[in-house]
Amino acid sequence: METERAQSKTNIKVIVEKHSDGYVAYPLGLKGVVVGEGDTYEDVLADVRSAIRFHMETFGTEVLQAEAPVLEVFVAEAAVTI
């Protein structure tokens, strides 16, 4: 007999970058490195969802940094002398 596992959904904020050769996405608030890529916005979201799911199945829900959730994300520029 197969045991049913309770499933729940969690919203995770994801940064999506558009580059000349496609899209890159990575989630905020996860321990470890998770990246998705794709040719379209929809492709990259599907890929990063899959990567997040795999990461959580591999390392457990402890990778969620629930004690300090990301509330908002801003894009800013910082001048750096090189």
N, C-alpha and C positions, 0 to 999 in steps of 0.2 A: 504494500500500500504506500503510495507516494504522499509524503507530508506536505501540506500546503504551508507556504511561508507568507506571513502577513506583509503586504507591501504598502508603502506610503510614498507620497511625493514630497520632494523638498525643492524649493526654488533656490537656485544658485545663480548669483550674478556672474555674467560672462563678459569679458572684454573681447570685442571683435575688431580686428584691424583689416583694412582693405589695402592691399598692395597691388602693384602693377601686374603681378603674376597670379593673383588669387587672394584668398582670405586666410587669416590665422585667428584662432580664438583660444582663450585660456580663462579658466574660472578663478574667481576670487574666493578666499575663505576656505581653501583646501590645503592640507599639509601635503607637500610633495609637488612634483611637476606633472601637470596635465595640459596637453596642447592638442588642438584639433586644427585641421586644415581642409580647404576645399576650394573649388573653382567658383562657387557661388555662395551667397549669404546662407541660403538654405542648406547647402552641402556642409559648410563649416559648422553650423549649429548641430546638424545630425552627427557629424564626426566628433565634436566636443562632448555631446551627450553620451555617445558611446564610450569615449575615453574616460569620462567621469564615472560612468557605471562600472567599467572595468576596474578602475582605480579603487572604487569603494568595495567591489566584490573581492579584490585582491587583498586590500589592507584593512577593510572593515569601516564601519561608520565613524570610527575614531578619527578619521582624516578630516571630518567636518569640524571646523573651528567654531563651534556653536557658542562658546563663551564670549567671543568678540566678533559678532557677525558684521559684515560689511553693510553699512546703511546706504551709502551713496558713493558714486565714483565720479571723479572729475578728471578732465584732461587739461594739463597745464604745460607751459614751457618754462624751462629754466636755462638761463644763459650760463655757459660753462667755458672758461678760458682753457684752451688746449695749446 
